[in-house]
Amino acid sequence: MSSTPTTITTDDEEGALLRLREFFGAAFFLIVRRSPRLLRLHRNEKSWALFRVVLGLFGAALVVLPLSLWTGWITAIFGMLLFVASILLPPAQVESDTDRKARELGAKTVVNGGIYQPGNAPAAEVQLFISPAHIWALDEHLEPLIVINTAEISALRIETDQDNWLLRLGWADHKAEFEFEGFFAERFARLAYDSVYSAVQSNSTPSSKALAASA
């Protein structure tokens, strides 16, 4: 009785590896996207104080409890580091500079804007502060590099450029291009696109209807 061995083609292997890479990439991206929410712990004074107390007690326990073991001194050093860290941790930061700027501008959404080059000036990494009325591209110092009237946006698209992704906006006689680089370039570009598109849709203007028709 003979049996025919089953072989896996190169295409099947490449497809499986691609799906595996996309799965782990999406999972890691989700963690990165959710981590700011987890890190908001330090913006709640009571929760942050409780965290510091628990960290200090845990560190002290690691110093005292394992001393009877031959390798207890290693754990004790680690515990001492945790205890010292709990003391040296900065106080809770109730509100970040980004939060304050978003409130000042009236922005409902803040997303990664990739790299933007204003005219002949040097290119800079920006964040997009998005409100129903305007979209601001702010640099690392929260200085505006461009302000776009949301209601006037008539062109909005994303496209790939080799390993990078581009977000392109057009309004009146102007246009702007934001370039996203790195492993999460596509995901950040799509997030920015969806955020801008939602803001445009909230404006019941001819330009938003035309954009909806072409999207």
Secondary structure as UniProt FT lines:
FT   HELIX           10..38
FT   HELIX           39..43
FT   HELIX           45..64
FT   HELIX           65..68
FT   TURN            70..71
FT   HELIX           72..88
FT   HELIX           97..105
FT   STRAND          109..116
FT   TURN            119..120
FT   STRAND          124..130
FT   STRAND          134..138
FT   TURN            140..141
FT   STRAND          144..149
FT   HELIX           150..152
FT   STRAND          153..161
FT   TURN            162..163
FT   STRAND          164..171
FT   TURN            172..173
FT   STRAND          174..180
FT   TURN            183..184
FT   HELIX           185..201
FT   HELIX           206..214
//
